[in-house]
Amino acid sequence: MTILFDSLALAEMEDASEFYDFKSPGLGERFKKEIKRSLKLIRDHPEAWSKENKDLRRYLLHAFPYKIIYSIESEYIYIVAVAHCHRQPDYWIDRIIQ
């Protein structure tokens, strides 16, 4: 199944990667690898993770305090947010596909 990103979710991922690289060189790359590994698991087993809100699910990253918020559509998985777990909960709600 194809994975599509909301443009803001993609920006969140890039911003977090840049922040981690600034904090410690190479850490941003580790973050991206964790995201890539997570997306593969989501693609292979989309219904395996808990529901976050209505039809949205969340995957919690293991090495970083982030979660991937996604919806399972008929032909693809839509990444709504790459959200920090401890900041502004539910700020991404406006992005939900109607």
C-alpha positions as CSV (number, residue, x, y, z in Angstrom):
1,M,0.0,0.0,0.0
2,T,1.2,3.5,-0.9
3,I,2.0,6.0,1.8
4,L,1.2,9.7,1.3
5,F,2.2,12.5,3.5
6,D,0.3,15.7,4.4
7,S,2.7,18.5,3.4
8,L,2.7,19.7,7.1
9,A,3.5,16.2,8.3
10,L,6.5,16.1,5.9
11,A,7.6,19.5,7.2
12,E,7.3,18.3,10.8
13,M,9.5,15.3,10.0
14,E,12.2,17.5,8.4
15,D,12.1,20.1,11.2
16,A,12.6,17.4,13.8
17,S,15.4,15.9,11.9
18,E,17.2,19.3,11.6
19,F,16.6,19.9,15.3
20,Y,18.2,16.6,16.2
21,D,21.1,17.2,13.9
22,F,21.7,20.6,15.5
23,K,21.5,18.9,18.9
24,S,24.0,16.2,17.9
25,P,25.4,15.6,14.5
26,G,24.0,12.3,13.0
27,L,21.0,12.2,15.4
28,G,18.7,13.6,12.7
29,E,19.7,10.8,10.4
30,R,18.9,8.3,13.2
31,F,15.5,10.0,13.5
32,K,14.8,9.6,9.8
33,K,15.8,5.9,9.9
34,E,13.4,5.4,12.8
35,I,10.6,7.1,10.7
36,K,11.4,4.9,7.7
37,R,11.4,1.7,9.8
38,S,8.1,2.8,11.3
39,L,6.5,3.6,8.0
40,K,7.4,0.1,6.7
41,L,5.7,-1.4,9.8
42,I,2.6,0.8,9.3
43,R,2.5,-0.1,5.6
44,D,2.8,-3.9,6.3
45,H,0.4,-3.9,9.2
46,P,-1.8,-0.8,9.1
47,E,-4.4,-1.9,11.6
48,A,-2.0,-3.1,14.2
49,W,-1.8,0.2,16.2
50,S,-4.3,1.9,18.5
51,K,-6.8,4.5,17.3
52,E,-6.0,8.1,18.2
53,N,-9.2,9.8,17.1
54,K,-12.1,8.3,15.2
55,D,-10.5,6.6,12.2
56,L,-7.0,7.8,12.8
57,R,-4.3,5.6,14.3
58,R,-1.0,6.3,16.0
59,Y,2.3,4.7,15.9
60,L,4.7,5.6,18.7
61,L,8.4,5.8,17.8
62,H,10.6,3.8,20.1
63,A,13.7,6.0,20.3
64,F,12.2,9.4,20.0
65,P,9.2,11.2,21.7
66,Y,7.2,11.3,18.5
67,K,4.1,9.6,17.1
68,I,3.0,9.1,13.5
69,I,-0.7,9.9,13.1
70,Y,-2.2,8.2,10.0
71,S,-5.5,7.1,8.4
72,I,-6.1,4.0,6.3
73,E,-7.8,5.0,3.1
74,S,-9.0,2.6,0.4
75,E,-5.9,2.8,-1.8
76,Y,-3.2,4.4,0.5
77,I,-2.1,5.3,4.0
78,Y,-2.3,9.0,4.7
79,I,0.2,10.4,7.2
80,V,-1.6,13.3,8.9
81,A,1.2,14.3,11.4
82,V,4.6,13.5,12.8
83,A,3.8,14.9,16.2
84,H,5.9,15.4,19.3
85,C,4.2,13.4,22.1
86,H,4.6,16.1,24.7
87,R,3.7,19.4,22.9
88,Q,0.4,20.8,21.9
89,P,-1.8,17.7,21.8
90,D,-4.2,17.4,18.9
91,Y,-2.9,20.5,17.1
92,W,-3.1,18.5,13.9
93,I,-6.9,17.8,14.1
94,D,-7.6,20.4,11.4
95,R,-5.8,18.2,8.9
96,I,-8.2,15.3,9.0
97,I,-9.6,14.4,5.6
98,Q,-13.4,14.8,5.6
